Amino acid sequence: MRFLKDQAAARRRTRLCLVLLALVVLLMALASAGLALVFLPWEVIDYLGGREATLVKAGLTFTGVITAASCWKVRQLARLGGEAVVRRLGALPLDDQADPRTRQLHNVVAEMALAAGIPVPRLYLLPDEPAINAFISGYGPADATLCLTRGALHQLTRDELQGVVAHEFSHLLNGDMRLNLRLLGWLHGISLIADLGRELFFDRSSTTGRGSGSPLLGGLLGTLLLVIGGCGLFFANLIQAAAARSRERLADASAVQFTRQPQGLANALKKIAAHPLQGRLYHRRARSVAHMVLGDSGASWFATHPPVLERIQQLEPDFDEWQLERLRAEALLPMGVAHVAGNPAFAAPPPVSAAPPLAAVATPTPWRDIPVTLRAFVRQPRQAAELLLALAASPSAADGGAGQRWADSLHPSLRLPVAQLTFPAIRQLPRPVLRQLLVDLKTGFAATPELDLSRYCLARIIQRQLIGSLAPGRQRLSGRRTLAQARVAVLTLYAVAAEQNHRDVQAARRAFLLAVASTFPGLHCAYEPPHPWRPALDGALARLGLLSIAARTLVLEGLLCLVKADERVQTSELELLRLYCTVLELPYPALDEYLSVTDDKLSQKGRRSADTGHVISDV
């Protein structure tokens, strides 16, 4: 499967859907403005400047009303956060890890999140839903919440859970959650026209000032507005379903690209297709999240997901409809009878194990390097906050406290993964405590200008993600600049990265020139790292945030060339890559083929430490 072409095609289809949705809004505004010409008195039309001026002003008014209502709805949904969505469906926090299956799910989600370079999302369970399904909610990675049904928790194997989690993370990293919020906002704005028509139709007495014919005129106006709003909602829902289907295909492709194991997600989709409920949720509000779940069984026109057979064939080209019908037939047989008919398509789930299988995730994860006792330590919100301050080298951290001792004893390569691991507990703190934590982090960051590049990146990433937890919509980037317009910022980024990660000036210059050649072919420039580097890097990252998505991706490719220049990856290089991806909202690239021998030795030491539960220090 050509994943890159699939991703590009899905993005093109999404842009087309957004253009069509804007066209629907424009046509509704024009139709509503035409009604204004028919029903407004001539005195009002003359006062507004004639028929043409009235048509333009009425159209702009209706467009403004729809846009304002849509923006208000988007801000409201973003302010509520991901946990508000899952709680409306009756989901319960899945914090207790006493059950082996719950512990396995926590381990899978944590290792996948650390490999993706995002904060670990908080887990929720729909205890009354026997179907196999899952969805992720939230405006961005920092406030994401992953919710699974009881059927998914008890019926999926570890590999299948990894495929499901990778699929949901792909939605998060591809920006699908923001797209969903925008679509819901536009649908809310469009529905206002239908709601206004409904009010006029069922409450005709509210229309006054037209003599004895006012009830009839009010009913006629209400009927026309209801028809316009209904048609708008019909086409808007069709467009929303088409956009959701394209993003589902993109998420499937991205999940396989992330795990390198199409079989896990394919088997999970087979189980959804063979299950009698086929992913259907019972809750009365379940339809509101139909476009967000892993599997949906809606009507053909308004289906938010491609047919499950098509999705399975995208992952397994040899799978056909006959095999799908066989799976469904075997799912209806009593336990054990399916074995008589032939080899079952999937065996019973193996015994649950907390240790992941070999090569479970293509991108290396430090999950097994983190001591077990430290994993338990960060589950408590206050302890997690103390450790977060210590990891960011904030003066507010308690000297001699447990958090400071843990931070001092960790290998530098484990600081950022441990910081990401604290976020499920951090998000349980009250908002005033979170705000004070952010103030302490910013104050400590400003008071310690002597931080090295590794600590600088760590502190910036923690601040960025904590702001994302408090105000998810505040940091949205919407740049349109080209590489040529931000050339100085790109060169500054490369120069700082080369100088801080190479002791030899010649090696630093070589890495810098390789990155420049990758991003700006044919450009000749001198290697001149800025001094002091910290304010220069702050300014460069701020200006790079104005780039388009395509330009940001090209800069990331240049950074990868710089990292590969000496065929070794240092901790500070990894953290600079993560900082760049976090600030510029890009998926973190896979670096498994670039890891050095030193990293492998560290991983073996970390695993021994995790087995014994002792703290390690390898500075």
C-alpha positions in Angstrom: 0.0 0.0 0.0 1.4 3.4 -1.0 0.9 5.2 2.3 2.3 8.6 1.2 0.0 8.7 -1.8 -3.0 7.7 0.3 -2.2 10.5 2.8 -1.9 13.1 0.0 -5.1 12.0 -1.6 -7.0 12.1 1.7 -5.8 15.6 2.4 -6.9 16.7 -1.1 -10.3 15.2 -0.6 -10.6 17.0 2.8 -9.7 20.4 1.3 -12.3 19.8 -1.4 -14.9 19.0 1.2 -14.2 22.2 3.1 -14.5 24.2 -0.1 -17.9 22.5 -0.8 -19.0 23.3 2.8 -18.1 26.9 2.4 -20.1 26.9 -0.9 -23.1 25.5 0.9 -23.0 28.3 3.5 -22.7 30.9 0.7 -25.7 29.5 -1.2 -27.8 29.4 2.0 -26.9 33.1 2.6 -27.9 34.1 -0.9 -31.2 32.2 -0.7 -31.9 33.8 2.7 -31.1 37.2 1.3 -33.5 36.5 -1.6 -36.2 35.9 0.9 -35.4 39.2 2.6 -36.1 40.9 -0.7 -39.5 39.2 -1.0 -40.7 39.7 2.6 -39.2 43.1 3.6 -41.4 46.2 3.1 -40.4 48.5 0.2 -39.7 51.3 2.8 -37.0 49.2 4.4 -35.5 48.2 1.0 -35.4 51.8 -0.1 -33.8 52.7 3.3 -31.1 50.1 2.7 -30.2 51.5 -0.7 -32.3 49.5 -3.2 -32.7 45.9 -4.2 -29.0 45.2 -5.0 -27.7 46.8 -1.8 -30.4 45.0 0.2 -29.4 41.6 -1.3 -25.7 42.2 -0.5 -26.3 43.4 3.0 -28.8 40.7 3.8 -26.4 38.0 2.4 -23.5 39.4 4.5 -25.7 39.5 7.6 -26.7 35.8 7.2 -23.1 34.8 6.5 -22.0 36.7 9.5 -24.6 35.1 11.7 -23.7 31.6 10.5 -20.0 32.3 10.9 -20.3 33.9 14.4 -22.5 31.0 15.6 -20.0 28.5 14.2 -17.0 30.2 15.8 -18.8 30.3 19.2 -19.6 26.6 19.0 -16.0 25.7 18.1 -14.7 27.8 21.1 -17.2 26.1 23.4 -16.2 22.6 22.3 -12.5 23.4 22.6 -13.0 24.9 26.1 -14.8 21.8 27.3 -11.9 19.6 26.4 -11.8 15.9 25.6 -12.9 14.6 28.9 -16.3 16.5 28.7 -17.1 14.6 25.5 -16.5 11.1 26.9 -18.3 11.9 30.2 -21.4 12.8 28.3 -21.5 9.2 27.0 -21.2 7.8 30.6 -17.5 6.9 30.4 -15.6 6.2 33.6 -11.9 6.9 34.2 -9.7 3.9 33.8 -7.0 4.8 36.3 -7.0 1.6 38.4 -4.4 -0.8 37.0 -5.2 -3.8 39.3 -6.9 -5.7 36.5 -4.4 -7.3 34.0 -6.3 -6.2 30.9 -6.4 -2.6 32.2 -2.7 -2.7 33.0 -2.0 -4.1 29.5 -4.0 -1.3 27.9 -2.1 1.4 30.0 1.2 -0.1 28.9 0.2 -0.2 25.3 -1.0 3.4 25.3 2.0 4.7 27.2 4.6 3.0 24.9 2.8 4.2 21.8 2.5 7.8 23.2 6.1 7.9 24.1 7.1 6.6 20.7 5.0 9.3 19.0 6.4 12.0 21.2 3.1 13.2 22.7 1.8 13.3 26.3 0.1 10.1 27.5 -3.6 10.6 27.2 -6.0 9.8 30.0 -8.0 6.6 29.5 -11.7 6.1 29.9 -14.0 3.1 29.6 -17.6 2.8 28.4 -18.6 0.0 30.8 -22.1 -0.6 29.4 -21.1 -1.0 25.7 -20.4 -4.6 24.6 -19.5 -3.6 21.1 -15.8 -3.3 20.0 -15.1 0.4 19.5 -12.8 3.2 20.5 -12.4 6.9 19.9 -10.1 9.8 20.9 -11.4 13.2 21.8 -9.8 16.6 22.5 -8.5 19.6 20.6 -4.9 18.5 20.5 -2.3 16.0 22.0 -2.1 17.9 25.3 -5.8 17.5 26.2 -6.5 14.2 24.4 -8.6 11.5 26.0 -8.8 7.9 24.7 -12.0 6.0 25.4 -12.6 2.3 24.7 -15.7 0.2 25.1 -15.9 -2.8 27.4 -16.0 -5.1 24.3 -12.7 -3.6 23.0 -10.9 -4.0 26.3 -11.9 -7.7 26.8 -11.9 -9.0 23.2 -8.9 -7.4 21.6 -5.4 -8.9 21.8 -2.3 -6.8 22.5 -1.4 -6.5 18.8 -4.9 -5.5 18.0 -5.0 -2.9 20.8 -1.8 -1.5 19.4 -3.4 -1.2 15.9 -6.4 0.5 17.4 -4.4 3.0 19.5 -2.1 3.8 16.6 -5.3 4.5 14.5 -6.6 6.9 17.1 -3.2 8.6 17.6 -3.1 9.1 13.8 -6.3 11.1 14.1 -4.7 13.2 16.7 -1.4 13.8 14.9 -3.1 14.4 11.5 -5.2 17.2 13.0 -8.5 15.4 12.6 -9.8 16.5 16.0 -9.6 20.1 15.0 -11.3 19.3 11.7 -14.1 17.6 13.6 -14.6 20.6 15.8 -14.7 22.9 12.8 -17.3 20.7 11.0 -19.4 20.5 14.1 -19.2 24.3 14.4 -20.3 24.9 10.9 -23.2 22.4 11.3 -24.3 24.3 14.3 -24.2 27.6 12.4 -26.1 26.1 9.5 -28.8 24.7 11.8 -29.6 28.2 13.0 -31.4 28.9 9.7 -33.5 25.8 10.1 -34.2 26.6 13.8 -35.3 30.1 12.9 -37.7 28.7 10.2 -39.0 26.2 12.7 -39.8 28.9 15.2 -41.6 31.1 12.7 -43.6 28.1 11.4 -44.8 26.9 14.8 -45.2 30.3 16.3 -46.8 32.4 13.6 -48.3 34.8 16.1 -44.8 36.2 16.8 -44.8 37.9 13.3 -46.6 41.2 13.7 -47.0 44.4 11.8 -48.4 43.0 8.5 -52.1 43.2 9.2 -54.4 40.3 9.0 -52.1 38.4 6.7 -49.2 38.3 9.1 -49.8 34.7 10.4 -49.9 33.4 6.8 -46.8 35.4 5.9 -45.0 34.2 9.0 -45.9 30.6 8.3 -44.7 30.9 4.6 -41.5 32.6 5.7 -40.9 29.9 8.3 -41.5 27.2 5.8 -39.1 28.6 3.3 -36.4 29.2 5.9 -37.0 25.6 7.2 -36.6 24.3 3.6 -33.4 26.3 3.1 -31.9 25.3 6.5 -32.9 21.6 5.9 -31.3 21.5 2.5 -28.2 23.1 3.9 -28.0 20.6 6.8 -28.6 17.7 4.3 -25.7 18.7 2.1 -23.5 19.7 5.1 -24.0 16.3 6.6 -23.1 14.6 3.3 -19.9 16.7 3.1 -19.1 16.0 6.8 -19.5 12.2 6.1 -17.3 12.4 3.0 -14.6 14.3 4.9 -14.7 11.8 7.8 -14.4 8.9 5.4 -11.3 10.4 3.8 -9.7 11.0 7.2 -10.5 7.4 8.3 -8.5 6.1 5.3 -5.7 8.4 6.2 -5.7 7.2 9.8 -5.6 3.6 8.7 -2.6 4.3 6.5 -0.8 6.4 9.1 -1.4 3.7 11.8 0.3 1.1 9.7 3.1 3.5 8.9 3.5 4.1 12.6 3.5 0.4 13.8 4.7 -1.3 10.6 2.2 -4.1 11.5 -1.0 -4.0 9.4 -2.1 -7.3 10.8 -3.0 -5.8 14.3 -5.4 -3.2 12.9 -6.8 -5.6 10.3 -7.7 -8.2 12.9 -9.3 -5.6 15.0 -11.5 -4.5 12.1 -12.3 -8.1 11.4 -13.6 -8.5 14.9 -15.7 -5.4 14.6 -17.2 -6.6 11.3 -17.9 -10.1 12.8 -19.4 -8.8 16.0 -23.2 -8.8 16.0 -23.3 -5.1 17.0 -20.6 -4.2 14.4 -19.4 -1.3 16.6 -22.8 0.1 17.3 -23.1 2.0 20.6 -26.2 2.0 22.7 -26.0 5.4 24.4 -28.5 7.9 23.2 -25.8 10.5 22.5 -23.6 8.0 20.6 -24.6 9.5 17.2 -22.9 12.7 18.1 -19.5 10.9 18.1 -20.2 8.7 15.1 -17.5 10.4 13.0 -14.9 9.9 15.8 -15.2 6.2 16.6 -13.1 3.4 15.1 -16.0 1.6 13.5 -19.4 2.9 12.6 -22.4 1.2 11.0 -24.4 4.2 9.7 -26.5 4.6 6.5 -24.7 4.5 3.2 -25.1 8.2 2.3 -24.3 9.5 5.7 -21.8 6.9 6.7 -18.8 8.5 8.4 -16.5 5.5 7.7 -15.7 3.6 4.5 -17.1 0.0 4.3 -15.3 -2.2 6.7 -14.5 -4.7 3.9 -12.8 -1.9 2.0 -10.8 -0.9 5.0 -9.6 -4.5 5.6 -8.7 -4.9 2.0 -6.6 -1.8 2.2 -4.6 -3.6 4.8 -4.9 -7.1 3.5 -5.5 -7.1 -0.3 -6.2 -10.9 -0.4 -9.1 -10.6 2.0 -12.5 -11.0 0.2 -16.2 -10.8 1.0 -16.6 -14.5 1.4 -14.1 -14.6 4.2 -16.0 -11.7 5.9 -19.3 -13.6 5.7 -17.6 -16.7 7.1 -16.3 -14.6 10.1 -19.8 -13.3 10.8 -21.3 -16.8 10.6 -18.7 -18.2 13.0 -19.4 -15.3 15.4 -23.0 -16.4 15.7 -22.1 -20.0 16.5 -21.9 -21.1 20.2 -18.5 -21.2 21.8 -16.3 -24.0 20.4 -18.6 -24.9 17.4 -16.6 -22.6 15.1 -13.6 -24.9 15.5 -15.5 -27.8 14.0 -16.2 -25.9 10.8 -12.5 -25.3 10.1 -9.6 -23.2 11.3 -11.0 -20.1 13.0 -10.0 -16.7 11.6 -8.7 -15.5 14.9 -7.8 -17.5 18.0 -8.9 -16.7 21.5 -7.0 -13.8 23.1 -3.7 -15.1 24.6 -3.0 -14.6 28.3 -2.5 -11.0 29.2 1.1 -10.0 29.7 2.4 -6.7 30.9 5.6 -7.1 28.8 5.2 -6.1 25.1 6.2 -8.6 22.4 9.4 -8.0 20.4 9.1 -5.5 17.6 5.7 -4.4 18.8 6.2 -0.8 17.8 8.5 0.2 14.9 9.5 3.4 16.6 11.8 2.7 19.6 10.1 3.5 22.9 11.8 4.1 26.3 8.8 2.6 28.1 10.7 -0.4 29.4 13.6 1.8 30.4 11.5 3.6 33.0 11.6 2.0 36.4 8.4 0.4 37.6 8.5 2.3 40.9 8.8 5.6 38.9 5.7 4.7 36.9 3.8 4.2 40.1 5.2 7.5 41.5 3.9 9.7 38.6 0.3 8.3 39.0 -0.3 10.7 41.9 -1.1 14.2 40.7 0.9 16.1 43.3 4.0 13.9 42.9 3.7 14.2 39.1 3.7 18.0 39.4 6.7 18.0 41.7 8.6 15.8 39.3 7.6 18.0 36.3 9.1 21.1 38.0 12.3 19.2 38.8 12.6 17.9 35.2 12.3 21.4 33.9 15.0 22.6 36.2 12.7 25.1 37.8 13.9 26.8 41.0 10.3 26.2 42.4 11.1 22.5 42.7 11.5 21.3 46.3 15.2 20.7 47.0 15.7 17.2 48.4 12.2 16.1 47.6 11.3 12.8 46.0 10.6 14.4 42.6 14.0 16.1 42.6 15.8 12.9 43.5 14.1 11.1 40.7 14.9 13.9 38.2 18.6 13.9 39.3 18.9 10.2 38.9 17.4 9.8 35.4 19.5 9.4 32.3 19.0 12.5 30.1 17.3 10.4 27.4 14.5 9.4 29.9 13.7 12.9 31.1 11.3 13.8 28.3 9.5 10.4 28.3 9.0 10.6 32.0 7.6 14.1 31.6 5.1 12.9 29.0 4.1 10.1 31.4 3.1 12.6 34.1 0.3 14.2 32.0 -2.6 11.8 32.9 -2.1 12.6 36.6 -1.3 16.3 35.9 -4.6 16.8 34.2 -6.5 15.7 37.3 -5.3 18.7 39.2 -7.7 21.7 39.6 -7.3 24.4 37.0 -6.0 27.0 39.5 -3.2 24.6 40.5 -2.4 23.9 36.8 -2.2 27.7 36.1 0.2 28.1 39.1 2.3 25.2 37.8 2.6 26.9 34.5 3.6 30.2 36.1 6.2 28.4 38.1 7.6 26.7 35.0 7.7 30.0 33.0 9.3 31.8 35.9 11.9 29.1 36.4 12.7 29.0 32.7 13.3 32.8 32.6 15.4 32.7 35.7 17.8 30.0 34.4 19.4 31.4 31.1 22.3 28.9 31.5 20.3 25.9 30.5 21.9 23.6 27.9 20.0 22.6 24.8 18.6 19.4 26.2 17.1 21.2 29.3 16.0 24.1 27.1 14.0 21.8 24.8 12.5 19.8 27.7 11.3 23.0 29.5 9.8 24.4 26.2 8.0 21.2 25.4 6.5 20.9 28.9 5.3 24.5 28.8 3.8 24.1 25.4 1.9 21.0 26.3 0.8 22.4 29.7 -0.7 25.4 27.9 -2.4 22.9 25.5 -4.0 21.3 28.5 -5.3 24.6 29.9 -6.3 26.3 26.7 -6.2 23.9 23.7 -7.3 26.3 21.0 -4.9 29.1 22.0 -1.8 27.8 20.1 -3.3 26.9 16.8 -0.9 27.6 13.9 -2.3 28.7 10.5 0.8 29.9 8.7 1.0 30.4 4.9 4.6 31.6 4.5 7.1 29.9 2.2 10.6 28.7 2.9 12.1 31.7 1.1 10.2 34.1 3.4 11.7 32.3 6.5 15.2 31.5 5.2 17.0 33.4 8.0 14.9 31.5 10.7 15.6 28.2 9.1 19.4 28.9 8.9 19.4 30.0 12.5 17.7 26.8 13.6 20.2 24.6 11.7 23.2 26.6 13.0 22.1 26.3 16.6 21.4 22.6 16.2 24.7 21.9 14.6 26.8 23.9 17.1 25.1 22.5 20.2 25.3 18.9 19.1 28.8 18.8 17.7 32.0 19.5 19.6 34.1 19.6 16.5 33.6 22.8 14.4 34.3 21.0 11.1 31.7 18.3 12.0 29.2 21.0 12.9 29.8 22.9 9.7 29.4 19.7 7.7 26.1 18.9 9.4 24.9 22.4 8.9 25.7 22.4 5.1 24.0 19.0 4.7 20.8 20.4 6.2 21.0 23.6 4.1 21.5 21.5 0.9 18.4 19.4 1.7 16.2 22.4 2.3 17.7 25.1 -0.1 19.4 23.2 -3.0 22.0 25.4 -4.6 22.2 27.9 -1.7 25.7 28.9 -0.6 25.9 30.4 2.9 28.4 30.6 5.7 28.2 28.6 9.0 27.7 31.4 11.6 26.0 30.1 14.8 24.4 33.0 16.8 25.6 34.0 20.2 23.8 33.9 22.6 21.9 31.0 21.0 18.8 30.9 23.2 17.0 34.1 22.2 18.0 33.5 18.6 16.4 30.0 18.8 13.3 31.4 20.5 12.8 33.9 17.6 13.5 31.3 14.9 10.9 28.9 16.3 8.3 31.8 16.5 8.9 32.7 12.9 8.9 29.1 11.7 5.4 28.8 13.2 4.2 31.0 10.3 5.2 28.5 7.7 2.8 26.4 5.7 2.5 22.7 6.6 4.5 21.7 3.5 7.3 24.1 4.3 7.5 22.9 8.0 7.8 19.4 6.7 10.7 20.3 4.5 12.5 22.0 7.4 12.0 18.8 9.4 13.6 16.8 6.7 16.6 19.2 6.8 16.8 18.6 10.6 16.8 14.9 10.0 19.7 15.3 7.6 21.6 17.2 10.3 20.9 14.5 12.8 22.1 11.8 10.4 25.3 13.6 9.6 27.4 11.8 12.1 25.3 8.5 12.0 24.6 8.9 15.7 21.7 10.4 17.6 22.3 12.3 20.8 19.7 13.0 23.4 19.8 16.8 22.7 19.2 16.1 19.0 16.2 13.9 19.7 14.7 16.6 22.1 15.3 19.4 19.5 13.4 17.3 17.0 10.6 16.7 19.4 10.5 20.4 20.3 10.3 21.4 16.6 7.5 18.9 16.0 5.6 20.0 19.2 5.8 23.7 18.5 5.0 23.4 14.8 2.4 20.6 15.2 4.0 17.9 13.1 4.0 14.1 13.7 7.3 12.9 15.2 9.3 11.0 12.6 10.5 7.4 13.1 14.2 7.2 14.0 14.8 3.5 14.6 17.3 3.1 11.8 19.4 6.0 13.1 19.8 5.0 16.8 23.4 4.6 17.9 25.0 1.7 19.8 25.1 3.9 22.9 21.3 4.1 22.9 21.1 0.3 22.7 23.4 -0.1 25.7 21.3 2.4 27.6 18.1 0.5 26.7 19.6 -2.7 28.2 20.6 -0.9 31.4 17.2 0.7 31.6 15.4 -2.7 31.2 17.5 -4.2 34.0 16.6 -1.2 36.2 12.9 -1.5 35.4 13.0 -5.2 36.3 14.6 -4.5 39.7 12.7 -1.2 40.4 15.9 0.7 41.3 16.8 4.2 40.1 19.7 4.5 37.7 22.1 7.2 36.9 24.3 7.2 33.8 25.5 10.8 33.4 
